[in-house]
Amino acid sequence: MDKTYFVHFLASKRNGTLYVGMTNNLERKITEHKE
């Protein structure tokens, strides 16, 4: 079974930190990053 994965680059507006990672659920990852 094929799975889709995403490589993401997320930046913190607060301090400019750049987060790089991989996920198979991009919507969940973005929500987690905002918390």
Secondary structure, 3 states (H helix, E strand, C coil): CCCCCEEEEEECCCCCCEEEEEECCHHHHHHHHHC
